Each structure stands twice: as C-alpha cells, then as structure tokens.
C-alpha cells in the first residue's frame, strides 16, 4: 500500500505531510525548514522559481514575484507579474503543481491518495475553483477538507479525544483567520453550525502593521524614495523582510531592533512587544468576536467546549492565547505543530483507515533549491496587458512518476541530491552456512584433523584456543594504535559548545560537533557568527531538531545581517549561507545546552576564505 499525501497551501507558507502504515510525518519543501514560502518568481523569459528560491529573488526583482495569491482566489482582477496579468487561481494551481512534483521527486513515488485543505469560509464558487486547479495540474480527484477540520484531526492524533467531544478551532494563519466548532464522532470530526472567517487577517497583516510602524519612525524617508528605482524597491523589500523577522522575534523576546538600510537612510528602530500588542489588539478582538459567532451558530456554550485549539503560525503570538483564554474563560491548547498541524491532519484524512497515527519527524532531505514546472496560464483581463507564456510540458499523470526537470540557474548553485550510502551486508553475510566445515586459518599450517576424538581432538582445540588468543591480542593492539592515531589527529580539537563568536574552524568528523580552530585567512568549513537562545530553552522537554531550526532560523538570519554588514541577499549572492546548528537531545536534557549556534558556510558546500565579519559593508 502506498502513502497518502496532505497539502496545506497557505497564504504565506506551503506545507506537506505523508501518512503510511499509521505513521505521519511532515515533509521537506523548504531549504532550511519543512514549509516553503508560497512565493512564485516568473522571469521575463518564462523561467520560474518557487518557495525559498523565489523569495530570495523578491528583493532583487519585486515586480516579478507573486505572493498572497491565495487570498485573491475568485477575484476577477488579475495579479500583474512583470507585464502579464494572471488569474489568482492559475497561480494557485501552478504552486500546487510544484508542491506535488517536489514531493513525488523527494519520495521517489507517487501518492495513492491526496488531500488538499482550504479556508473554512470558502463557498461553493471558490471550492469549485480549487477542484479545477487540482484537476488541471493532473492530480485528478482529491479529497478537500477545511483547515479547522484538518487541525482537529491532527490534534486528536496527539491527545485522547472521545466521541462526542466538542472543540473550537482558532486558526490564525498567514493570510486568513478561521473559527469553527467541531464534534468528534466515530469516523472523525464534523462541523457544527457555520464556520466564521476573516479574509484579511493573518500574519501578513501583522507584518504590514509592523512595517507601517517602522515607516512612520523613519521621518518620511520611505516617501522620498523613487518608486521606479530598482535599488529603492529592493531596499523596501528587504525592510519588509526585517519587519517579518522582528514580529517573529517578539514572540520570544520583549524587544527587537529593526535595521533600516535605505538609499537615503541607515538607522535602527527599536520595537517592543507591548507596542506590537497595541497595534494588533483591535484585530485580535475582532477574531475573538468571530469565534463567538461560530459558537452561537453551532448552538454551543463556551462551557461545553473541551478547549480552544490554537493553530497557525501567528497563534504563537503570546497575546493570542491570553485574549482567547480571558475572553472565553476557557483553557487553550496550542498545537504541538502549529505551523504543520493542518498538513498533518490532511495526510491523516487522506488515509483509507484513519484510526490511529503516530506523528514523526522529517520525511527525508530537503528538495533541490528550485524547480521548473509549467508556467501558469495567463488570465487576460481588460485592465492589464497579457501574453501567452511558452508552451509548458505536460503535467504529471495522476499515478505516474514525473520525469526529472532541470533546475533554474541561480546563485548560489542548486544543491546536489544526497547520494545513497553503500548497502550494509545482511546479518550473517560471508558466514559459512550451518553445518559447513570451517577451514583452517590462512597461513596457520594446520591440517584437517584425521579424527574427532582422542588426542587429535584435544590438539585441535588447543590450536584453536592459541589462534583465538593471538587474534584477540592483534585486534587489541590495532585498536590501541588507532586510538593513539586519532588522538594525535584530533589534538587541539574542541567541542562546538566551547567555540567563540568570530572563530573560524574546520570540522573534525562528519559535522559541526568537534572543531579544529584555524585562522580565518585559511580556507575553512565555517565561522561562528552568533549564538541565540530559542524561546523553548525554558522547557526541559526537547522540542526536536526541526522545531529548533525553525525557531532559531529567523534570528540567525537577522544576526547574519548584523555580522556581515549587509542584507542577507547580498551574502547569498556572494556564496555565503548559514546553518543553525542545534543541540542534540542528549546535550539538551543531560548537559543543559540550550543555545543554537549560527554558523556561516559556503553555499556550494566548499570552503570559505577570510572572515565574513563586516565584509558586506
């Protein structure tokens, strides 16, 4: 039996999960995290990039990047990318196609069943457009379910939820807000009443509030920029990304500094959590009101709820849990995977036997950095010029693996897929079968015994004992020699936890665990540019490798900008990347190491030469 695939194509991020044999795991779509940005780049020549690759190109070519098109599905006004207008649903379909192709490529198999989620307040018209999109890219008939339903299914896989239990789902995602009430039954969850939604309330709106706050603090510098100047457009795009990072940092810290690097102004603006809360409190109040409407529609009193399940990346903002719990007088349950719960639940819903599941970690290595599926069909509209994109290759058949596709050329170059290790011989390989005569050791001069009794038998036993002793002594001597050689080779090596910010080093072994400190002027594997403490450091429970990487990634990126002295896009353009190295579970629980080390590395997997500190200034 094959696997089931669940896809959560969100406004700002796209996530996917697979279910097979009762085990559910989130899959890699992004380069550093599981989810990939829901971003598309369409070049003048029809070339395309998706996810992180498209996001990196955004500050350089903002007019050729499409974002947040999910919020526009059903809107007759086209989204203009470059000089061409595209229907929002055609962009959605192409992003869905890239997601499917990327997963099939990384899993080396097509799924047997696919489920795709949608906002709870989408009506028949938008749901029909979603169905057309799935059929148009070759997925055929898929299961569609609302995002709150998928979130509830994921929650029920982690917590015991008896039939008859009523839950409320508060889903504050990247671009939309959904509130729904669901009852657990024998076969899953069913919606009660009418779900409530707010089309334009999500993480991107909070990002916009932070950007407007920062823009107001620049004293009109943004208004002075030429909107036709490419450098100005790139600088504004970088500032928007800094505001996104600041919002995420304030979920853990009480204040943050936003670097402002404009052609006419270089400064820093301080933002506190209390200032952020003042900006977003009115919108969050509106979301709680929508949740109350959903309860009234379902004819459910708050006291009848088991809890309110908070899902979506923006639900991590501390004020969200505080307001929902205070306003309704109910406990809130923050999903263990707030960014992934909808994709996980969709994969479970696609299963032919959704009874019991175990949520596991990452499902394989990250995909290549860029892809080149067919460009979206143009949507000619009177209000925008249109052109016909190049004829695309045929989409993948529903149950046929897609042919390999060339990566889009970009800097840094695409990562090469990992090569499989040599197979390990099975147990007993090379061992004679039972009952076979064991030959004498080579060079021993021993002859086969003439009999199996008497003195011949004793002599054979004595010879075997002597040979065994000699072998043991030889092996022990070899082990001691190798240990001495290893200690000689590793002399001066230190653990990563003892390294200092600014130091350059080579790996000793396969990863950044033991380091050999060297001069930065010499070619080296990496340079430590920051040590950050994630919010989860206060918990004794180990959150997991991927969760720590996602939590620390934005802060490492912000610290790279400060250490390098220029926007991260310039660092990437010069071949510099970074790796957030997280503590192992043993280091976390036994040694008390909770910090994440941010290491600068060569994007192509080679060596760096020279310190990156201030080199971008």
N, C-alpha and C positions, 0 to 999 in steps of 0.2 A: 504494500500500500504506500502511495506517495505522500507528500506533505501538503498541508493546507497553508495558504498564504493570506495574511491580513495586511491591508494597506490603509494607512491613515494619511491622506494627502491634505495637510493642514494649510492654513493661510501663510504661515512663515516657515514651517518645517514639515518635512515628509518622513514618516517612519514606516517600517515594515517588520512583520514578525512571521515566524513559521511555527506550525504545530505538526508534530509527527509522533505517533506512538505515545500519546499522553503527555509529551513534553513540549513546552512552549518556550521559544527564545526570540529575543529581539535580534534583528539582522543589521549588518553594517550597510549604510547608504552614504554616510558622511566620511570624510577623510580622517577626522580625529574623534568624532562622536558617532553614535549609531544613526541619529537622524541627519538628514541633509537639508540645507536651506531650500525652500520652494522658490527657486530663482532660476530663470532662463536667460541665456545670452544668445542673441541672434545677430550674427555678423552681416556685413554688407554683402558678402559673397554667399550667404545662406548657411555658413558654418554655424554650429551651435555648441553650447556648453550648458551644463546643468549643475545644480547643487553648489558645492564649495567652489568649483572652478568658475561658475558663472558669478558667484558672489564676489570672488576676488577681482573679476573684470569690471564689476559695477562701478567702483570709484574712477576707473580709467575711461570707461565708455558708458556713462549713466544713461544715455539716450538709447542704448541698445540692450538694456536689461529690463525684463518684465518681472514684477513682483506683485504679490497680493491679488492675483487674478481670480483666486477662488471667491473672494468677496464680490466679484463682479459677474459671476455666472448668471446668465439670464438677462444681463444688461445689454440692450441693443447698441449702445455706444461702443465702438471698437477701442481696444487698447493699442496705442500707437507705439511701435518699437522701430526706431530708425525712421524710415519714411513710409512704413507699411502699417495698416490697421489690421488687427487680429481680433476675432471674436474671443471673449474671455474663456468660453467653454472649449475652444480649439487649443488654447494654451494649456488648459487643464488636462485635456486628452493627451497632449504631447508629453507633459510632465509625467502623467500616469504611465505612458508607454516607456519612457526612460526608466522609471522606477521598476516596472516589470522586467524589462530587459536586463537591468543591472542585477536584480535578484536572481534571475534564471542563470545569468553568466556566473555569478559567485557561487551558486549552489550546484551548478553543473546538471541541473534537472529542472523540468517544468513542474509547476504545482498541479495537483489534481483538482483542487478547488481554490477559488479566490473570493475573498470578501473585501468590500470597499466601504468605508464609512462616510457619513455626511452629517451636516448640522441637523439638529432635531427639528428646527423650524422650516426646513426646506419643504416647499409644497410640491404638488404633482408636476408642475412645469419644470422646476429645477431638477427634480428626480428623473424626469424623462431625459433631460439633457445629460445627466450623469450616466444613465443607461446607454445613450447614444455614444458617449465618449468611450465607455468600456468595450462596446461592440466595435466601434470604429478603429481601435488600436489592436483588435484581434484577440481580446480576452473572451469574447463570447458572452454567454450568460454568467453573471457573477451574483453573489449574494450581496445585497446592500442592507446596511443597518445604521441606525442613528448612533452618533458618537456617545451619548449617555448610555445607550444600551451596551455598547462595547465596553465602556468603562466599568459598568456594573458587573459584567461577566468577568472581567479581569479581577475586580475586587473579590468576587465570590470564589475565585480560584486560590486566594490567599487567606481569606477569613471564612469561617463557617457561617453560612447564610441559609437558614432553614426556609422551607417553602412557607409562603405567607408573609415573610418579612418584607417591609416596605422601606425603600431607600430613596433619598433625594440626591440627585447629582448636580453639582455646581461646577460647570465646565468653563473655565476662563482660559481660552487658548490664545493663539497668536493673533487672530483677527476677529473672532466671534465669541459671543457668550451664549451658552445654552443652559437651561434649567429644566429638569424633568424629574418626574416621580415614577418609580418603577416598583413592581411587586414580583418577588421571586415565586415561581411556580415549579412544577415538576420538570418542565422542559427548558427552563431558562428564566428570562425576565420579560415582563410585558409592561408597556407604558400605561400609566393611569392618567386620564384627563388629557389636556393639551399641553405639550411642551411649550415653554416660553424661550424666546431668544432675542438677543440684541445684535443686529447685524454688524455694527461698527463699534464693538467694544472688545478689546483684546490687547495683547502685548504691544502690537504696533501702535495703538492709540496711546498707550502709556509711554512708549518710546517718543511719540510726537510731542507729548506733554513735556518730557524732559528736554527735547530739542528746543521747543519754544521757550522754556525757562532759560536755557543756556544762550539762545539767540538774543533774548532780552537783556542778558547780562553783558553782551558784547558791545553795548552802546551804539548799535546801528551799523556795526561793521559788516554784517551779512547783507544788509540792504544796499551797501555801497558796491558790492561785487557785480561784475558784468555777467548776466545770466547766459550769455552766448560764449563766454570764455571757458575753454575746456579745463584749464587749471583751476578756475574757480569752482566749476561743477565737481571736479574730483575732490577738492578740499571740503566742500559741503557734504559730499557723500561720506568722506572719512569722518567728519564731525558727527554725522548721524550714527555711524557705527560706534563711535566713542560714547554716544548717549545710550545706545543699547547696552554696551558693556557696563556703564555706570548704573543703569537700572538693575542689572543682574547682580552687581557687586553689593548694592544696597539691600538685597535680600539677606545678606550675611553680616555686612558692616553697617555702621551708623553714619558714615560719611564717606565721600569719594571725591576725587579731584578729576575733572574732565579737561584734558588738554585741548586747546583750541589752536589749530595751526592753519591760519588763513593767509592768503597772499598779502592782506593788509593788516593782519593782527596775529601775534603769537602770544598766548597767555594761558592761564589755567583758571578754571572756575570751580569753586567748591560747592558741592551739593550734599545736603544731609537727608537722612531717611525721613525726618519729620517734614521737610519741605516736599519731598516726593509724596508723602501721605496726604498732605494738604491739597496737592494737585489732583490726586486720583480719588479722593474720598467721595466727591459727588457721583462719579461714575460707578463706584462700588456700591454706593447706596441704591443707585438705580438697578444694579444687578440683584441685590437682595430683594428689592421690590418685585422684580420679575420672578424670583424664586417663590415668593409668597403667592403670586398669581398662579404659578404652576400648582402649588399646594391646594389653592381654592378650586382650581379646575378639576383636580383629582379627588376633591372632597376628602382630603386627608388633613387632620390636625397635626401641627408640628410635634405634639406629644406622642403621636402614633408612629413616628419615624424611629428607626433604629439609630440612624446617624445621617449626616450630610457628607457625601463623598466629594472631596475636592480633587479635581483633575485639571490637567492643562498646565503648561509651564508657568503661566502667570499666577497660578494659585499658590506658588511658593512665596509670594509677597506676604510678609507677616501680617499686614493689616487685613488681608482677605480672611484668614482663619479667625482673627479677632472679631471682625464685624459680623461674619456669618454666625459664629457661636453666640455672640452677645445679642444680636437682633432676634434670633430664633430660640435662644435658650436651649440649644442642643449641642451635643458633642460633635466635633467634626473629625472626619477620618481622611488624612492626607494619604493618597495612594502611594505605595512604595515606589512606583514608577510613574510619577505624574505626567512625564513627557511621553511615555511609551505605553501607558495603560490602554489607550484606545486601539493601537495597533495589535497589542497582545490579545485584547478581547475580540478583535475582529478575526484573528487567526483561530481562536477557540470557536467562534461562531461558525467558521467555515468547516470545522471538523464534522465528520459524519457521526461521531459518537462523543458529543461534548459533555462528558460526565466528570472526569477528574483530570486535572492538569498539574504539572509542576513547572513553574517559571524558572528558566535557567538563564545563563549569561549570554554573551555574544555568540552569534551564529556565524563564525568564520571571519576571515580577514576582511579589511575594508576593500571596497571596489576600486578600480582604477580612477584617476582623478577626473577624467572627463569622458563623455560618450558622444556619439553622433547618431542618434536616432533620427527619423524623418522630421523635417521642419513642419510646424503646424500649418494647417490650411489657412489661407488668408480669408478674412471676412470682409469683403468690400462693403463700405458704407459711404453714403454721400459726404459725410463730414470729414473723411480722411482719405488721402490717396492710398491706393492699394496696388499690389503687384503680385503676380503668381510666383511662389517660390519654386526652386528646382524640383523636378520630379523625384519624389522620395523612393527609397527601396521599399518593397512590400513589407507590411508589418508581420510580426511573427504569428504563425498559425497557433490556435489555442493550445494545442498539445504537442507542438513540435519545437525542439530547442532552437533558438535563434542562431544564425551564423555570426561569427565574430565580426565586430565592427571596428574600424580604425579609430584611434583616439584623436581628438583635436590637438594640434600642436600648440603648446603654450609654454610659458616659463613659470615655475620650474617644469622640467620634462615629466611626463606621466610615470608613475611608479610601475615597476615591473611586477607581475604577479609572483607570489612566492612559489618556489619550486618544491614539489613534494620530496620528503626525505626518502632515503632508500628503505625498502621494506625490511622489517626486523624478521629474522628467521623464526619460524614457528617453534614452540617448545618441542624439544627432542630432535631438532634438525641436526643431522650429522651423527646422531647416536645410533649404534647398531640396533637392529630390531631385537625384541626379546628372544632369547634362546640362541642367538648368534654367538659364535666363539669370538672372544676378544683377542686380537692379535697382540704379540709381544711388542713392547715399546721399541721404536726405531733405534737402531744402534746399540741396543742392550746386549745383543749376542745371545739372548735367551732362546732356547729351543722349546718347541711344544713338548709338554710332558708326555711321557710314554704311558703313564697310568694315572688314575685318580685316587690312589690310595697309597698308604705306606710312606716311605721316606721321600718318594718323588713328590707326593702331595705337600709334605712339610717344606721341602726345598722350594717349591713354587710359591708357597705362602710367604716364606722368608724373603724371597726375591721381590715379591710384590710389596711387602712392607718396606724394604730398603728403598725401592724405587719411589714409593709414595713419600717417604721422608725426604728423599733428595728433591723431589718436585716441590714439596712444601718449602724447603729451605730456599730453593731457587726463586720461587714466587715471592717469598718474604723479602729476599734481597732485592728483587726487581722493584717491589713496592716502595721499599726504603729509598732506593735510588731515585725513583720518580718523584717521591715526596720532596726529597732534597733538591732535585732539579726544579720542581715547581716553586719551592720557597725561594730559590735563587732567582727565578724569573720574576716572581711577584714581589721581590724586595722593594720596599717603598710604596707599594700599593696601599690605598686607604679605602674604607667604605664610603659610599656616596654621602651618607649622613654626616661625615666629617669634612666634606668639601666646603669651600667658602665661595661666596658670590664673586664672580670675576675670574675664577680659576679656570684654566683650560686643561684638558686631560684626554687620555686615551682609555678605551675600555680594557679591562683585564677580564677576559672571558667573553660571554655572549651578550651581555647587556650592561647598562649603567648601574652595576652593583659594586664592583671593585674597580677603582680608578687608579691610573698612573698619572700623577700631576706632571705636566710638562710646560715649557714656555709657550705662550700664545703665538709667538712668532714662528714656531714649528708647526707643521701640519698636525692637526688633532681631530679627534672624533667629536668633541663637544665643548661648550663653555657654559658654566652655570651663571645665569643672569638674574635669577630671582628665586626666593623661597617663599611660598604662600601657604597660608593655613586655611583649609576649607572650613565651611560652617559645620560640617559633620564631625569635625575634630572633637567636639564636646561629647560625642557619643562613644561609648565603649564598644558598641557593635560595629563591626567592619562593614562599610557601605558597599564595597565591591570595587573592582578596578575601574570598570567603565563609568560608574557613577562618580568616582573621584575625578576621573579625567574630564568628564563633562562639567563638574563643579569648578575645577581649577582652570580649565581651558581659557575662559574669558579673562580671568585675572592674569594668567601667564601672558596672554596676548597684549593686555594693557601694559604690563611690566616690560615686555619686549620693546614696545614703542618708546618707553622712557629710557631704557638702557641703550637702545640702538640710536635713538635721537631722531627718528623719522617714522612716518606711518608704516604700518606693517606691510602694506602693498609694496613699498619700496624695498623692504627687506626681502620679500618673496621674489621680487624682480631680480635681485642680485643673488638669488640662490640660497637664501637663509630661511630655514624653517625652525620650528621649535617642538620639543617633546616634553609634555608634562609627565615626569616620572613619579608614580605614586608608590606609597609604601605597600609592602606585601601584608597579607592578613596576619602573619606571624609577627612582623615588625609592629603592626598597629596594636595588636592585642597583648603581646608579650613584652615588647621593648618600649612601648609608648610613643613610637614615632608616628606623628600625625601630619607632618608637613609634606607638601608636594614640591619637588624641585623642578624648576623650569630650565630646560637645557636647550641652548641653540645648537642646531645641527645643520649639516649640508642637505639641502632639499633633494639632491640627486643621490644621496647615500654615500658620498665621498668624504673628503676631509676639508675642514676649514683651515685657513691660514690667516693669522692675525686676530686680534681681539675685535669683537663687534661693538664694543662699548664706544658710543659716540661716533661710530664710523658712518652713520647715516646723516649726521648733521651737516 
